[in-house]
Amino acid sequence: MDLDTLLEHIDIGEDQEIEFKSAKNSLPKDIWPTLSAFANTDGGYIILGVSEADDGFIISGVNNPENLITQFWNNHNNREKLSFPICSNSHLEIKEIDSSRLIIISIPRATRTQRPVYINNNLMTGTYKRDYSGDYRCTEIEINFPEGKSKLSIPPKPPFQGGRGTQRWKPRVNG
């Protein structure tokens, strides 16, 4: 994200694809539901170092972005925290605005086979979706609906291909 686009988003505020989080000295705990929500819907940006004020958002910056990035990767790659590591190194960048440093995390939309992306090792209570500027816990119905009927587009189970339930799988023998 270029600097002009970032400043424009700070002026406009949060929406379907932008979430600001204050992160002066540590990674905010509520980053993970947002990451799940973006990955399960259309993707988006989490911008660390922007705080909410009475009249909008202000740049508050982060004190040690390298430390926060380390915290992010340690949790991101921990299957107890996140079901699927959706980001790569190219999805994080540090930007400087008026001597304040921000971390921009681009969250891609998870592929059909990666969804749902959930947190805290709990599919039913750790799966989120993004609606406008909020992250919402998915219902069991949303998690289990076949593709095309759910906002998450979770892949359906493949239909049974056998006739009259008599098909049996045999192990393949080489040789």
N, C-alpha and C positions, 0 to 999 in steps of 0.2 A: 504494500500500500504506500503510495507516495505521500509526501508531507501535506500537500494541498488537500488531498482527499481526506486525510486523517483530521486535519483542522476543520474541514467542512462537517465531518461526522460529529466532532466534539460540539460544534455549534448547533447542529440539528438534534442530536441526542440519540438514544438507543432505538433500535428498530429490530426487524426480523433477522437481520444479519450482523448487527453490531451490539456488543455488550462491553460496558466499561466497568472496571473493577479497581478499587483502591488497593494498592499493594506496596505501601511504603517500605516495609522491612521484611515481609514474609508473603508467601503465596496464600491468597484467600482460600478458605475451605470451600466456598461456594463456586469455585471455578469448575469443579468436576460435574455437577449437574448441568452447567452451561455447555461444557464440552460434549456431554452425552446428547443434549438437546440439539446442538448444531449438527453433530455427526448423524443423528437420526432424522433430521429434516433436510435442509438445503445447504448446510455449511454456514460458516460465518467467521467473524473476527472477535476475539477476546482481546481487549486492550487494557493492559495493566499499567496503572499510574495515572488514572483519571478518576476523580472523585465527584460525587453528586453534591451539588450545593443547592441553596434555596431557589436560585434562578437558572439552574441548568447544570452543566458540568464544567469542572475546572481541572487543569493539568496540575497534578500533585507530584507526579514523578515517582520513581522507585530508587531507593538508596543504593542497592547493590544488585543490578540486573543479572550479573553472572551467577550469583548465589540463587536467585529466584529461578533462573533457567535450570540450574542443577536440581533444585527442588522439584520443578515441573517434570523433568525427565525421569527422576527417581520414582515419582508416583505414576507418571504416564506409562512407564514400562513395567509396572507392578500389576500383575493380574488380579491381585487382591483389591486394587483400587479401580482399575479400568479393564473392562473385558477384552478390549482389542486396542492395541497401540495405533491410533489413527493418524498421528502426525509424524512428519520426518523433519530432519534438520532444516530444510528449506521453508518450513512453516513458521519458524520463529525469527523475529528480527528485533533489534534494538534501534529506536529512533530517538534523536535528541531534539527537543524544542525548548528554546530559551533556557538553556542549561539544565533542563529537567529531562531525565531519560525515561522512556516508555518502552514496554515490551509489547509487541504485536504478535499475537498467535493466530494464524490462519487455520481454521478447522475445516477440513474437507468434508463433503458429504460422504458418509460411509457407503460402500458398494452394497448391492443387494445381498451378497453373501456375508458381509461383515455385520449387518444389522440384525438385531438391535445392539447398539453400543450402550453398555450399562456400567454402573459404578458399584463399588463396595461389595463385589462378588454376589450381587443379588439382582437377578433378572426382574423380579416382580416389583421391587421397591426402588430399584436403581436405574430404571429406564425413563428417560425424559424426552420431551419434544419441545420445539420452539414455536410459540405463537406470538406474533408481533414482538413485543420487547420483554417477554417473560418466558421462563422455563417451567414447564408443567410436568408433573409425574404422570406417566402413561398408565392407563387402566389395563387390567388383565385382558380385556377384550381388544384393546388397541395393540397389545403385544402379540396376541395370538391370531388376529385376523389374517386371512390370506392376502397376498399382494393384490392391490387394486381396491381393497376395501379399507385399508388402514393408511393413515398419514405416514406411518413408518415404512410402508411397503416391505414388510418382512417376507422373505421368500416362503411360499407355501410348501408343504410336504409334497413330494412327487406322488402322482396318482399311482395306484396299484396297477401293474402292467400284466398281471397273470389272468388266466381264465378260471373262473369258478373256485378260486382259492386253492388250486391244486399245484400251482407252480412252486417248485422248490429250488433253492440255490445249491449248487454243488461246487465244492472247491475245485479250482483249476489245477490240474496236475501237469507239470512241465515234463516233457520227455517223450 
